[in-house]
Structure formats: C-alpha cells, structure tokens
Amino acid sequence: MKKTKAQAPRVNPQRAPRERRMDHNTVSRPKRAKPGKNAAGPSETVEQFKARGGKVQILTASWGQAA
C-alpha cells in the first residue's frame, strides 16, 4: 500500500480567522467594554467646547414648539 502525504485543510481567505478554544468546555465570546471608560478621553462641557471655537446647533424639541 502506498502512503500519501497528509495535507492541511484548505483555508478560505475571505473568511475571518476563528479564535482557538482553550478547551472544549469554553466558548469564545467577544470581550465586553467596561462601563465608565470613554474611548474619546475626558468629556467637556458645551461652554468649554464653545470657548475652543466650536459651533453648536441648537435644535428645538417637539414638545417645546408652540402649536
């Protein structure tokens, strides 16, 4: 009997790579963002934004309009 070389499975380049499981009892889930952490940095007030030269558009609320 002739021995054939073992071939690696074909990989589809369009598919996203799958995360490896640590063991068979673990399911990989995306990490949750921690609450209170702002990715944009510290927040600023409208007055601080205007002081930097920012422009603010004031929108009227539907309940604030006269009928």
GILINNOR-V532214 format. One line per field, one symbol per residue. ss: DSSP state (@ for helix, = for strand, . for the rest). phi: phi as a letter, one per 20 degrees, with the letter a starting at -180 (. if undefined). psi: psi as a letter, one per 20 degrees, with the letter a starting at -180 (. if undefined). A space follows every 50 residues. Layout:
BEGIN
ss = ???
phi = ???
psi = ???
END
This chain:
BEGIN
ss = .............................................@@@@@ @..........@@@...
phi = .eedffdfffdeffeffeffefbfeddecffefffnedfeofecefffff ffofddeedeefeeefe
psi = pppqqpqqqqpoihqqqqqpqgrijpppqqqqppqiophiaqrqrhhhgh hijqpppppqqhiiqp.
END
